[in-house]
Amino acid sequence: MGLFNFLYTAKQSDLYYTSGFVLGLFNVRYTKLNLQNLLEAHVDYPSLLSLKDILAEFNVVSMAVRKGNHSYAEFETPFICAIQKEGWSSPSFTVVTSAGDSNVMYLDPLSQKLVNIGTSDFEKIDKDIILLLDGEMARDEVNYSENKQIERTDRIVKHLPYYLLIAIFVFSIFILLMQGYFLSTLVGVIFMVTSFTGILVSSLLIRHEINSHDPFVKEVCGAWGKKSSCDSVLSSNQSTLFGISWSIWGSAFFTSFF
């Protein structure tokens, strides 16, 4: 995932990716900005009900049922369900695209890629609730063309601060290198690189505070195990100073060097 996508999708969740994937399966044209706004404006977001209501905005009919003792092969695909793997603090929604007696193919909430696993393995992570889908009468987003233009403008505006930050970083490195290859120059370059890295790390922690359900945050924060996860860091007794989280202190500290 690119830097700008990392920053731009800070508030996107598994509900966003799930609903967007479903709309794509039914060839529905939609804008990411409008879909995100619809989800966040829902009174019960994030929940299965909010997912069901947002899909209804695009005329995708859905019905929630319990799996019970039925096999996955008995349900028409695609359908939505919730899964929770070991180490996840909460369940995430996913889309099952095909289901048989021996294998299930589903959208991984973290990587947003289709994964094919054994049915018995999928049952271990499934939460036993299935949202059946009917997209036969699905329709495109209202005012799609106009909203697409608004989305492009909004994306450019959101990216401007990060373009400026990177430009300042590159310019600072250039100025240091222009002074010659001395020890002080090397120290300066290392200082700038570590400062920029500090900004990225603190931004990740802030992003986790904004939306801990974000699939990208889950993937990165859980990469080093439970003890070093973002949840462990941000929920520890030493995670704040004067009531302000260290992620905000760190971001302000490293940004001040630029």
C-alpha positions as CSV (number, residue, x, y, z in Angstrom):
1,M,0.0,0.0,0.0
2,G,1.4,3.4,-1.0
3,L,2.1,6.2,1.4
4,F,-0.8,8.4,0.2
5,N,-3.2,5.4,0.3
6,F,-2.1,4.7,3.8
7,L,-2.9,8.3,4.8
8,Y,-6.0,8.7,2.8
9,T,-7.7,5.5,4.0
10,A,-7.2,6.3,7.7
11,K,-11.0,6.0,8.5
12,Q,-11.8,3.1,6.2
13,S,-12.9,-0.1,7.9
14,D,-13.8,-3.6,7.1
15,L,-17.4,-2.5,6.5
16,Y,-16.1,-0.1,3.9
17,Y,-14.1,-2.8,2.1
18,T,-16.9,-5.3,2.4
19,S,-19.6,-3.1,1.1
20,G,-17.3,-1.8,-1.7
21,F,-16.4,-5.4,-2.7
22,V,-20.1,-6.4,-2.8
23,L,-21.0,-3.4,-5.0
24,G,-18.1,-4.3,-7.3
25,L,-19.4,-7.9,-7.6
26,F,-22.8,-6.5,-8.7
27,N,-21.2,-4.0,-11.1
28,V,-22.5,-1.0,-9.2
29,R,-20.7,2.3,-9.8
30,Y,-20.1,4.3,-6.6
31,T,-17.6,6.8,-5.2
32,K,-15.5,5.9,-2.2
33,L,-16.1,9.2,-0.5
34,N,-19.9,8.8,-0.7
35,L,-19.7,5.2,0.5
36,Q,-17.5,6.2,3.5
37,N,-19.8,9.1,4.4
38,L,-22.9,6.9,4.2
39,L,-21.3,4.4,6.6
40,E,-20.1,6.9,9.1
41,A,-23.4,8.8,9.1
42,H,-25.3,5.6,10.1
43,V,-26.5,5.7,13.7
44,D,-25.4,2.1,14.3
45,Y,-22.0,2.2,12.5
46,P,-20.1,0.0,12.7
47,S,-22.6,-2.9,12.7
48,L,-24.2,-5.5,10.5
49,L,-27.3,-3.3,10.4
50,S,-25.4,-0.3,9.1
51,L,-23.9,-2.6,6.4
52,K,-27.4,-3.9,5.5
53,D,-28.8,-0.4,5.3
54,I,-26.0,1.1,3.2
55,L,-26.3,-1.8,0.6
56,A,-30.0,-1.0,0.5
57,E,-29.1,2.5,-0.7
58,F,-27.8,0.8,-3.9
59,N,-30.9,-1.4,-4.1
60,V,-29.0,-4.5,-2.9
61,V,-31.5,-6.5,-0.9
62,S,-30.1,-8.5,2.1
63,M,-31.3,-10.7,4.9
64,A,-29.5,-11.9,8.0
65,V,-29.8,-15.5,9.1
66,R,-28.0,-17.9,11.5
67,K,-25.9,-20.6,9.9
68,G,-26.8,-23.1,12.5
69,N,-26.2,-26.7,11.4
70,H,-26.5,-25.9,7.7
71,S,-23.4,-26.2,5.5
72,Y,-22.0,-23.2,3.7
73,A,-22.8,-24.9,0.3
74,E,-26.5,-24.5,1.1
75,F,-26.3,-20.7,0.9
76,E,-26.1,-18.8,-2.4
77,T,-22.9,-16.8,-2.8
78,P,-21.9,-14.1,-2.5
79,F,-22.8,-13.6,1.1
80,I,-21.4,-11.6,4.0
81,C,-20.4,-13.0,7.4
82,A,-18.2,-12.0,10.4
83,I,-14.9,-13.7,11.2
84,Q,-12.5,-13.3,14.1
85,K,-9.0,-14.8,13.9
86,E,-6.6,-15.3,16.9
87,G,-5.1,-12.0,18.0
88,W,-8.0,-9.8,16.7
89,S,-9.6,-7.6,19.3
90,S,-13.0,-7.8,17.5
91,P,-14.6,-9.6,14.5
92,S,-14.4,-8.2,11.0
93,F,-16.9,-8.6,8.1
94,T,-15.9,-10.5,5.0
95,V,-17.5,-11.6,1.7
96,V,-17.7,-15.3,0.8
97,T,-17.5,-15.6,-3.0
98,S,-17.8,-19.4,-3.2
99,A,-18.5,-22.1,-0.7
100,G,-18.4,-25.9,-1.1
101,D,-18.3,-28.9,1.1
102,S,-14.5,-28.8,1.4
103,N,-13.4,-25.3,0.6
104,V,-14.5,-21.7,1.2
105,M,-13.2,-18.6,-0.7
106,Y,-13.5,-15.3,1.1
107,L,-12.2,-11.8,1.1
108,D,-9.4,-11.4,3.7
109,P,-10.4,-8.3,5.8
110,L,-6.7,-7.3,6.2
111,S,-5.2,-7.8,2.7
112,Q,-8.5,-7.3,0.8
113,K,-7.5,-10.4,-1.3
114,L,-9.5,-13.5,-1.9
115,V,-8.3,-16.5,0.2
116,N,-9.2,-20.1,-0.3
117,I,-9.2,-22.3,2.9
118,G,-10.7,-25.5,4.1
119,T,-14.3,-25.4,5.3
120,S,-13.4,-26.8,8.7
121,D,-10.8,-24.0,9.1
122,F,-13.3,-21.3,8.1
123,E,-15.8,-22.6,10.6
124,K,-13.3,-22.0,13.4
125,I,-13.2,-18.3,12.7
126,D,-16.8,-17.8,11.6
127,K,-19.3,-16.1,14.0
128,D,-22.3,-18.0,12.6
129,I,-24.2,-15.0,11.2
130,I,-24.8,-14.8,7.4
131,L,-26.1,-11.8,5.4
132,L,-27.6,-13.2,2.2
133,L,-27.5,-10.8,-0.8
134,D,-29.6,-10.2,-3.8
135,G,-28.1,-7.7,-6.3
136,E,-30.4,-8.4,-9.3
137,M,-31.9,-5.0,-9.1
138,A,-28.8,-3.1,-7.9
139,R,-28.4,0.4,-9.1
140,D,-25.6,2.9,-9.4
141,E,-25.0,5.7,-6.9
142,V,-27.3,8.7,-7.3
143,N,-25.5,11.6,-9.0
144,Y,-22.5,9.4,-9.6
145,S,-20.7,11.7,-12.1
146,E,-21.0,14.8,-9.9
147,N,-19.9,12.9,-6.8
148,K,-16.9,11.5,-8.7
149,Q,-15.7,15.0,-9.5
150,I,-16.1,16.0,-5.8
151,E,-14.2,13.0,-4.7
152,R,-11.2,13.8,-7.0
153,T,-11.1,17.4,-5.6
154,D,-11.4,16.2,-2.0
155,R,-8.6,13.7,-2.5
156,I,-6.2,16.4,-3.9
157,V,-7.0,18.7,-1.0
158,K,-6.4,15.9,1.6
159,H,-3.1,15.0,0.0
160,L,-1.6,18.5,-0.1
161,P,-0.2,18.5,3.4
162,Y,1.6,15.2,2.8
163,Y,3.0,16.4,-0.6
164,L,4.4,19.5,1.3
165,L,5.8,17.3,4.1
166,I,7.7,15.1,1.6
167,A,8.8,18.1,-0.4
168,I,10.3,19.7,2.7
169,F,11.9,16.4,3.7
170,V,13.5,16.0,0.2
171,F,14.6,19.6,0.1
172,S,16.2,19.3,3.6
173,I,18.2,16.3,2.5
174,F,19.3,18.1,-0.7
175,I,20.5,21.1,1.3
176,L,22.5,18.9,3.7
177,L,24.1,17.0,0.8
178,M,25.0,20.3,-0.9
179,Q,27.2,21.1,2.1
180,G,29.6,18.3,1.2
181,Y,30.1,14.8,2.4
182,F,31.3,15.4,5.9
183,L,30.5,13.6,9.2
184,S,28.1,16.4,10.2
185,T,26.3,15.9,6.8
186,L,25.9,12.2,7.5
187,V,24.6,12.8,11.0
188,G,22.1,15.4,9.6
189,V,20.8,12.9,7.0
190,I,20.4,10.2,9.6
191,F,18.6,12.7,11.8
192,M,16.2,13.7,9.0
193,V,15.5,10.1,8.1
194,T,14.8,9.0,11.7
195,S,12.6,12.1,12.2
196,F,10.5,11.3,9.1
197,T,10.3,7.6,10.3
198,G,9.0,8.9,13.6
199,I,6.3,10.9,11.9
200,L,5.1,7.8,10.0
201,V,5.1,5.6,13.2
202,S,3.2,8.2,15.3
203,S,0.8,8.7,12.4
204,L,0.1,5.0,12.4
205,L,-0.6,5.1,16.2
206,I,-2.9,8.1,15.7
207,R,-4.7,6.3,12.9
208,H,-5.2,3.3,15.2
209,E,-6.8,5.6,17.8
210,I,-9.1,7.0,15.2
211,N,-10.2,3.6,13.9
212,S,-8.8,0.4,15.4
213,H,-11.0,-1.6,13.0
214,D,-9.1,-0.4,10.0
215,P,-7.8,-3.6,8.2
216,F,-4.4,-2.0,7.3
217,V,-3.9,-0.9,10.9
218,K,-4.8,-4.5,12.1
219,E,-2.3,-6.0,9.7
220,V,0.6,-3.7,10.6
221,C,-0.1,-3.5,14.3
222,G,-0.4,-7.2,14.7
223,A,2.7,-8.1,12.7
224,W,4.9,-8.4,15.8
225,G,2.6,-10.4,18.1
226,K,0.2,-9.5,20.8
227,K,2.7,-8.0,23.3
228,S,4.0,-5.4,20.8
229,S,0.7,-4.6,19.1
230,C,-0.8,-1.1,18.9
231,D,-3.5,-2.1,21.4
232,S,-0.9,-3.1,24.0
233,V,1.1,0.2,23.4
234,L,-1.9,2.6,23.5
235,S,-3.7,0.9,26.4
236,S,-0.7,0.6,28.7
237,N,-0.5,2.7,31.9
238,Q,2.3,4.8,30.4
239,S,0.5,5.6,27.2
240,T,-0.5,9.2,28.1
241,L,1.2,12.3,29.5
242,F,-1.0,15.0,31.0
243,G,-4.0,13.2,29.5
244,I,-2.6,13.4,25.9
245,S,-1.5,10.2,24.2
246,W,2.2,9.7,23.3
247,S,1.2,9.2,19.7
248,I,0.1,12.9,19.6
249,W,3.2,14.0,21.5
250,G,5.4,12.0,19.2
251,S,3.8,13.4,16.1
252,A,4.1,17.0,17.3
253,F,7.8,16.4,18.4
254,F,9.0,14.9,15.1
255,T,7.0,17.3,12.9
256,S,8.6,20.2,14.7
257,F,12.0,19.3,13.1
258,F,10.7,20.2,9.7
